[in-house]
Amino acid sequence: MYSDTLNKFQAILNSLDDSNKNILQYAFDYAKKAHEWQKRKNWEDYIIHPLEVAIILWEKYWDISLFISWLIHDTIEDNLNLKIKEIYDLFWDEIGFIVDS
């Protein structure tokens, strides 16, 4: 399952222009690092959950801001060292607003 999700993510990355590809990869790396200590009940890395849902949203809406927002939305809740200001600073206001909401 994890490898299928990563393969879908890679296919999405490959379909994007360089600018969106870079920011999406950055968001994935950011979320993965923020959740590196978390595991799901089945002991998979936690990142698989937001990634799977982000992929579902991508397949429905094809919206890069929504994809990134969903991918990183739990980073603030689950990591006391991260603040919403960091999301606004690292990404753009629309993503900050969605994550903050």
C-alpha positions in Angstrom: 0.0 0.0 0.0 2.7 2.4 1.0 4.6 1.9 -2.3 1.4 2.3 -4.3 0.8 5.6 -2.7 4.4 6.7 -3.3 4.2 5.6 -6.9 1.0 7.7 -7.3 2.7 10.7 -5.7 5.7 10.3 -8.1 3.3 10.1 -11.1 1.7 13.4 -9.9 5.1 15.0 -9.5 6.1 13.9 -12.9 3.0 15.5 -14.4 3.7 18.9 -13.0 5.8 21.8 -14.4 9.1 22.4 -12.6 7.8 25.2 -10.3 4.9 23.1 -9.0 7.0 20.0 -8.9 9.6 21.7 -6.7 7.1 23.2 -4.2 5.1 19.9 -3.9 8.3 17.9 -3.3 9.3 20.5 -0.7 5.9 20.2 1.0 6.1 16.4 1.0 9.6 16.6 2.5 8.5 19.1 5.1 5.5 17.0 6.2 7.5 13.8 6.2 10.1 15.4 8.5 7.4 16.8 10.8 5.8 13.4 11.1 9.0 11.3 11.1 8.3 10.0 14.7 4.7 9.1 14.1 3.3 5.8 13.1 -0.2 4.7 12.0 -2.0 1.9 13.9 -0.6 -0.6 11.3 2.9 0.8 11.9 3.3 2.5 8.6 4.8 5.9 8.6 2.1 8.5 9.4 2.8 10.5 6.3 1.0 7.9 4.3 -2.4 9.2 5.7 -2.2 12.9 4.6 -0.5 11.8 1.4 -3.3 9.3 0.5 -6.0 11.9 1.2 -4.1 14.6 -0.7 -3.9 12.3 -3.7 -7.6 11.7 -3.6 -8.2 15.4 -3.5 -5.8 15.9 -6.4 -7.6 13.3 -8.5 -10.9 15.1 -7.9 -9.9 18.8 -8.0 -6.4 19.0 -9.6 -5.6 21.9 -7.3 -1.9 22.2 -6.1 -2.8 24.5 -3.2 -5.4 22.0 -1.9 -2.9 19.1 -2.3 -0.1 20.9 -0.4 -2.5 22.2 2.3 -3.8 18.7 3.0 -0.3 17.2 2.9 0.9 19.6 5.6 -2.2 20.3 7.6 -1.3 18.1 10.5 2.2 19.4 10.9 1.2 22.2 13.1 -1.2 20.1 15.3 1.3 17.3 15.8 4.5 19.2 16.3 4.7 21.8 19.1 7.9 23.2 17.5 6.1 24.3 14.4 3.9 27.4 14.2 1.3 28.5 11.6 3.5 31.5 10.8 6.1 29.1 9.4 3.5 27.7 6.9 2.6 31.3 5.8 6.4 32.0 5.4 7.3 28.8 3.6 4.3 28.5 1.3 1.8 31.1 0.1 -1.1 32.8 1.9 -3.8 30.5 0.4 -2.1 27.5 1.9 -1.5 29.2 5.2 -5.2 30.1 5.3 -6.4 26.6 4.5 -4.0 25.0 7.1 -4.9 27.6 9.7 -8.6 27.0 9.1 
